[in-house]
Amino acid sequence: MKVSAAALPFLILAAALGLPTHATFRHRSPTPDARHTSDCCFSYGTQNVQCEFMEDYYETSSKCSQPAVIFITKRGQQVCADHHSRRVRHCMEDLDSAKKQRKRIG
């Protein structure tokens, strides 16, 4: 796999800082609210999901060739993750709990 010279420093920095890196998408929705009926992942992110960086998530459509969860980071990036992973499921539960908590308060 070729990595462009411009992308290499970013990937090295992301790995050094432990930031999530995202994988390949078939489509990226123009707005977060236009979710996400056609988003598919061709691979999963190379780093473990770090839930403290995540703001939201959604699961890919059953029409996708590879089932996945797409997390949205607090910076608005999308990260593909294996929906079978225990860590991913735990993060999904944490985000669901936080949403319920915000609804009770607000």
C-alpha positions as CSV (number, residue, x, y, z in Angstrom):
1,M,0.0,0.0,0.0
2,K,1.4,3.4,-1.0
3,V,1.3,6.3,1.4
4,S,1.7,9.8,0.0
5,A,4.6,11.9,1.4
6,A,2.1,14.4,2.7
7,A,0.0,11.8,4.6
8,L,3.0,10.0,6.2
9,P,3.8,12.8,8.8
10,F,0.1,12.9,9.8
11,L,-0.1,9.1,10.3
12,I,3.1,9.1,12.3
13,L,1.8,12.0,14.5
14,A,-1.6,10.3,15.0
15,A,0.1,7.0,16.0
16,A,2.5,8.9,18.4
17,L,-0.4,10.7,20.1
18,G,-2.7,7.6,20.2
19,L,-5.3,9.4,18.1
20,P,-7.8,7.3,16.2
21,T,-7.1,6.8,12.5
22,H,-10.0,6.2,10.2
23,A,-10.5,3.7,7.5
24,T,-11.9,3.9,4.0
25,F,-15.6,4.9,3.3
26,R,-17.7,4.4,0.3
27,H,-19.6,7.6,1.0
28,R,-19.4,10.4,3.5
29,S,-22.6,12.3,4.4
30,P,-22.6,16.0,3.8
31,T,-24.1,16.8,7.2
32,P,-24.2,14.8,10.5
33,D,-28.0,14.9,10.4
34,A,-28.3,13.4,6.9
35,R,-27.4,10.0,8.4
36,H,-26.0,7.7,6.9
37,T,-27.9,5.3,4.9
38,S,-25.2,4.8,2.4
39,D,-22.0,4.9,4.5
40,C,-20.0,1.7,4.3
41,C,-16.6,0.7,5.6
42,F,-14.1,-1.3,3.5
43,S,-11.7,-1.7,6.5
44,Y,-11.6,-1.0,10.2
45,G,-9.4,1.7,11.8
46,T,-6.0,0.5,12.7
47,Q,-6.0,1.8,16.3
48,N,-8.2,0.6,19.2
49,V,-11.3,2.8,19.7
50,Q,-10.6,5.4,22.3
51,C,-14.1,6.2,23.6
52,E,-13.0,9.5,25.2
53,F,-12.5,10.9,21.7
54,M,-15.9,9.9,20.4
55,E,-19.1,11.9,20.4
56,D,-21.5,9.7,18.5
57,Y,-21.8,6.6,16.4
58,Y,-24.1,4.8,14.0
59,E,-24.1,1.3,12.5
60,T,-23.6,0.7,8.8
61,S,-26.5,-0.5,6.6
62,S,-27.1,-4.2,6.2
63,K,-26.5,-3.6,2.5
64,C,-22.8,-3.0,3.2
65,S,-20.5,-5.9,2.4
66,Q,-18.7,-5.5,5.8
67,P,-20.7,-4.7,8.9
68,A,-19.2,-2.0,11.0
69,V,-19.8,0.8,13.5
70,I,-18.9,4.3,12.4
71,F,-17.9,6.5,15.3
72,I,-17.9,10.3,15.0
73,T,-15.0,11.9,16.9
74,K,-15.4,15.2,18.8
75,R,-13.5,16.8,15.9
76,G,-16.0,15.5,13.4
77,Q,-14.0,12.7,11.8
78,Q,-15.5,9.3,11.1
79,V,-13.8,6.1,12.3
80,C,-14.8,2.6,11.1
81,A,-14.7,0.0,13.8
82,D,-15.5,-3.7,14.1
83,H,-18.9,-4.1,15.6
84,H,-18.0,-7.5,17.1
85,S,-15.3,-5.9,19.2
86,R,-16.0,-5.9,22.9
87,R,-14.3,-2.5,23.2
88,V,-16.5,-1.1,20.5
89,R,-19.7,-2.4,22.1
90,H,-18.6,-0.9,25.4
91,C,-18.0,2.5,23.8
92,M,-21.4,2.3,22.1
93,E,-23.0,1.6,25.5
94,D,-21.1,4.5,27.1
95,L,-22.3,6.9,24.4
96,D,-25.9,5.7,24.7
97,S,-25.8,6.3,28.5
98,A,-24.3,9.8,28.0
99,K,-27.1,10.6,25.5
100,K,-29.8,9.5,28.0
101,Q,-28.2,11.5,30.7
102,R,-28.1,14.7,28.5
103,K,-31.8,14.2,27.7
104,R,-32.7,14.0,31.4
105,I,-30.8,17.1,32.2
106,G,-31.9,19.1,29.1
